[in-house]
Amino acid sequence: MTMQSTIAEAPAQDFLDSYLDSLSLVERLHRLLLDVIKDEFERLGILEINAVQALLLFNIGDNEVTAGELKSRGYYQGSNVSYNLKKLVEAGYMHHQRCEIDRRSVRVRLTPRGRELRQAVGDLFARHSEQLTSRAGMSPENLEDLNRRLRRIERFWTDQIRYIY
């Protein structure tokens, strides 16, 4: 190994280290978000659904979707979507109805109770938004820049899955 190749490898290794740190951070942030929602629900006395289910309700919002659309639209990232939908229907947070055209497919939408829970999550996120500016010193520009960069990684990963180059 020559001195020149060692020098050229250092920036590549630094970038790899930063990339691995970013991957770890994204994973931790997702788990922390679920913990924050769980803690808020415990504070509110909402114990019959978990944070993943609450986030699913929040992301569905006013839409009516099928289980398959939940993943394709990015509302849900887990593998056990049927289980969580069943639990939300049983708890009265979501309506479900068989599709007229494809009887195998089920469409879901929030009930009034589900919309109340969605509002509780929305209120939590609104408080966080205010606190990020007032206490954490983040500006809208900081978040816009972060989101742009995360979307680049999202596009890159999507391309890896679709096109494998």
C-alpha positions in Angstrom: 0.0 0.0 0.0 1.4 3.3 -1.0 1.3 6.5 0.9 -0.9 8.0 -1.7 -3.5 5.2 -1.5 -3.5 5.5 2.3 -4.2 9.2 2.1 -7.0 8.6 -0.4 -8.6 5.9 1.8 -8.8 8.2 4.9 -11.6 10.4 3.5 -13.5 7.3 2.4 -13.1 5.7 5.8 -14.2 9.0 7.5 -17.3 9.1 5.2 -18.1 5.4 6.0 -17.8 6.1 9.7 -20.1 9.1 9.4 -22.6 7.1 7.3 -22.6 4.3 9.9 -23.1 6.9 12.7 -26.1 8.4 10.7 -27.7 4.9 10.3 -27.4 4.3 14.0 -28.8 7.8 14.7 -31.8 7.3 12.4 -32.6 4.0 14.1 -32.3 5.5 17.6 -34.4 8.5 16.7 -37.3 6.2 15.5 -37.2 4.2 18.7 -37.1 7.4 20.8 -40.1 8.8 18.9 -42.0 5.7 19.8 -40.9 6.1 23.5 -42.0 9.8 23.5 -45.4 8.8 22.1 -45.7 6.0 24.7 -44.8 8.3 27.5 -47.4 10.9 26.4 -50.1 8.2 26.2 -49.2 7.0 29.6 -49.5 10.6 30.9 -52.9 10.9 29.2 -54.1 7.5 30.5 -54.3 5.9 27.1 -53.1 2.4 27.6 -55.1 0.2 25.1 -52.9 0.9 22.1 -49.2 1.1 21.6 -47.0 3.9 20.1 -46.7 2.1 16.7 -50.5 2.0 16.4 -50.8 5.6 17.5 -48.3 6.7 14.8 -50.2 4.6 12.3 -53.4 6.5 13.2 -51.6 9.8 12.9 -50.2 9.0 9.5 -53.5 7.8 8.1 -55.3 10.9 9.1 -58.4 11.6 7.1 -57.4 9.1 4.3 -59.2 5.8 3.6 -56.6 3.2 2.6 -56.0 -0.5 2.2 -53.4 -2.4 4.2 -51.2 -2.6 1.1 -51.4 1.2 0.6 -50.2 1.8 4.1 -46.7 0.6 3.2 -46.6 2.0 -0.3 -47.6 5.5 0.8 -45.1 5.4 3.7 -47.7 5.4 6.5 -46.4 2.2 8.0 -43.0 0.6 8.0 -43.6 -2.5 10.0 -44.2 -6.1 8.9 -47.2 -6.8 11.1 -49.7 -4.3 9.6 -52.6 -6.7 9.8 -52.1 -7.3 13.5 -52.0 -3.6 14.3 -55.0 -2.8 12.1 -57.0 -5.6 13.8 -56.1 -4.2 17.2 -57.1 -0.7 16.2 -60.5 -1.9 14.8 -61.1 -3.9 18.0 -60.3 -0.9 20.2 -62.7 1.3 18.2 -60.1 3.6 16.7 -60.6 2.5 13.1 -63.4 1.3 10.8 -62.8 -1.4 8.3 -64.8 -2.4 5.2 -64.3 -5.0 2.5 -63.7 -3.4 -0.9 -66.6 -3.9 -3.3 -64.3 -4.7 -6.3 -61.7 -6.9 -4.6 -63.3 -8.7 -1.6 -59.9 -9.8 -0.4 -58.9 -6.2 0.3 -60.0 -4.2 3.3 -60.3 -0.4 3.4 -59.7 1.3 6.7 -60.4 4.8 8.1 -60.4 6.5 11.5 -63.4 6.5 13.7 -64.2 9.7 15.7 -62.4 8.0 18.6 -59.4 7.4 16.3 -59.5 11.1 15.2 -59.4 12.2 18.8 -56.3 10.0 19.4 -54.7 11.4 16.2 -55.3 14.9 17.6 -53.5 14.0 20.8 -50.5 12.9 18.7 -50.8 16.0 16.6 -50.8 18.2 19.8 -47.7 16.5 21.0 -45.9 17.1 17.7 -47.1 20.8 17.8 -45.6 21.2 21.3 -42.4 19.7 20.1 -42.2 22.0 17.1 -42.5 25.0 19.4 -40.0 23.6 21.8 -37.5 22.8 19.1 -37.3 26.5 18.2 -37.5 27.9 21.7 -35.4 25.5 23.7 -33.3 23.6 21.2 -32.4 26.6 19.0 -33.5 25.0 15.8 -34.8 27.1 13.0 -37.2 26.3 10.1 -34.2 26.5 7.8 -32.3 23.9 9.9 -35.2 21.4 9.6 -35.6 22.1 5.9 -31.9 21.4 5.3 -32.1 18.2 7.4 -35.2 17.1 5.5 -33.5 17.7 2.1 -30.6 15.6 3.2 -32.7 12.8 4.6 -34.7 12.7 1.3 -31.5 12.3 -0.6 -30.7 9.2 1.4 -34.3 8.0 1.0 -34.0 8.4 -2.8 -30.6 6.6 -2.8 -32.0 3.7 -0.7 -35.1 3.5 -2.9 -32.9 3.4 -6.0 -30.9 0.6 -4.4 -34.0 -1.5 -3.9 -35.6 -0.7 -7.3 -32.6 -0.6 -9.6 -29.7 -2.3 -7.8 -26.8 -0.5 -9.5 
